[in-house]
Amino acid sequence: MSFCENKVHRCAAVMMSVLVAVPLVTGCGGNAAKESRKGDTDAEKMLSGVWFNEDDNSIAFRAEKDTIYYPDSTSLPVHFRIIRDTLYLDGSQVLAYPIEKQTEHLFIFKNNLGDRVRLVKTDDNDFNAIFNDRQSVSVLNQNKVVKTDTAFVYDNTRYHSYEQVNPTTYKVIKSSVNNDGVTVENVYYDNIVHISIYKLANQLFSKDFNKEFFRQYVPEGFYEQSILSEMAYVKCDEEGFHYNAALYIPDSMTSFIVRVIVSFDGSLRVSEKDKKLN
């Protein structure tokens, strides 16, 4: 599946839109720089509570003390500050959102796309129950072992390839834009893939592959937000045993495929011609 132009353009637009929320820049002078980082305590207290988007009547977030919690249990809570009519979210990068108006029950700001987002606070305490467990974020992954066995004959000899995908507790953070046009970070678990190759009953090769093995073959921006999904057996020929290692960005159609070839003597190489972005 090719990465079609309209998707590229859409992704580029999202990347550019994220730049609307700019990193916090420290000014010159030690005391002035420290002072610029201090939040407006009164404005931050005023943000406490559960906020709704007036356009679609959906829950946007709950602010409590210095932290914003999202209704999506997979989105990480984020530390916030309000400084000089700007909302700062301190995630893996510091993003700034201009505030147009703030009162006790109204909060209007500009999102990543520069659109105005109008939020209203609810006084209904029943909505707080939605956020009761948000101190611990839900981590997404397949959470199960996936096994694949492939038997085949090459050059009149019987071989057996065994692949096993094992979930880990290694966390991968993926940034995305939510329905309010705000950048949020979701957390996923990565995998380790085990490959064993047998010639009749004799083991020729055995190795655990993790995402780090593929770092030098994958674009850095893609690598950081991807997980190792599988290593699927493709074929056996004079070069050896071919596997497609698939690194996916979770909850997207974007993947990077790397061809790994195991020779008959057990050595490894990566095929440069078979690296591709889908």
Secondary structure, 3 states (H helix, E strand, C coil): CCCCHHHHHHHHHHHHHHCCCCCCCCCCCHHHHHHHCCCCHHHHHHCCEEEEECCCCEEEEEEECCEEECCCCCECCEEEEECCCEEEEECCCEEEEEEEEECCCEEEEECCCCCEEEEEEECCHHHHHHHCCCCCCCCECCCCCEEEEEEEEECCEEEEEEEEEEEEEEEEEEEEECCCCCEEEEEEEEEEEEEEEEECCEEEEEEEECHHHHHHHCCHHHHHCCEEEEEEEEEEECCEEEEEEEEECCCCCCEEEEEEEECCCCCEEEEEEEEEEC
